[in-house]
Amino acid sequence: MHKTTVYIEKNFKLADVDDKLFSSFIEHLGRAIYTGIYEPGHPKADDQGFRTDVIELVRELGVTLVRYPGGNFLSGYNWTDGIGPRDKRPTRLDLAWRTIETNEIGIDEFYDWCRKANTRVMAAVNMGTGTPQQAGYMVEYCNFPGGTWWSDLRIKNGHRDPYKIKIWCIGNEMDGPWQICHLDAADYGKKALETAKIMKWVDNSIELVVCGSSTSSMPTFPEWDRIVLEHTYDVVDYLSLHRYYENYGNDLDFLASFLDMDKFIKSVCATADYVKALKRSRKTMYLSFDEWNVWYQQRQK
């Protein structure tokens, strides 16, 4: 039998904890949005159709940021489908999850939900079927005060004040062959660079997250991260990491998952620091571990 002892010294402080560590993620997938946070007709739905019981739980958790709208869903999503009158929004086939997307919830409604849940939006732009210009338009719609076509459209849609969304993700898991319009590292790096430039020209106060490896087991890790950062290091602020852990019947290995996560983080840090040295930059890249989770489950052999 294996035993482990953990000692905690309350007076030994390593550093302050960034409140962004208490962030989360939601996607147009399964019941996450529809019947998860939004369910008109539910006994606890408010006047916008949001479930107040879920809102109360999110408040209790103290979630600081919520990444939206994806996820694999993002790479085929046109954000303009989710704005304007609901009865005029198109119903689309979501190719990522092979479902029907009604677009009842878009960036405007999600911003409202975040305010009710006492959290903030971490927005993501489409780098699959999307273009750098479309990403810039989304920043303009959300963050520009007014006087332009996109910002005035936001006002027309019921939100006079800009959303002031601070952190934006440039795509999702673009290293993955499962991604809609998957790109190799060099092509994604070039596209992300031009997208980042446009987004920051629209609003130079925003912070940008570029796609790192979708998992440490990818055959392109960490070469993907190096190439992407060589293209984008000067214009982005974070490099993303994703990792999920499952036990697959090996409980001891599952309980030691944190060792793999530590190794993953150290490898990404080393890669980012290499690019920093290569570019003779004074900036240190931040990491955005914006997808991770654990599942304890027994699978049938």
Secondary structure, DSSP 8 states (H G I E B T S, - for coil): ---------TT-------GGGG-EE--SSTTSTBTTTB-TTSTTB-TTSBBHHHHHHHHHHT--EEEES-SGGGGG--GGGGSS-GGGS--EEETTTTEEE---S-HHHHHHHHHHTT-EEEEEE-SSS--HHHHHHHHHHHH--SSSHHHHHHHHTT--S-----EEEE-S-TT-TTSTT---HHHHHHHHHHHHHHHHHH-TT-EEEE---S-TTSTTTTHHHHHHHHHHTTT-SEEEEEEEEE-TT-HHHHHTHHHHHHHHHHHHHHHHHHHHHHTT-S---EEEEEEEEEE------
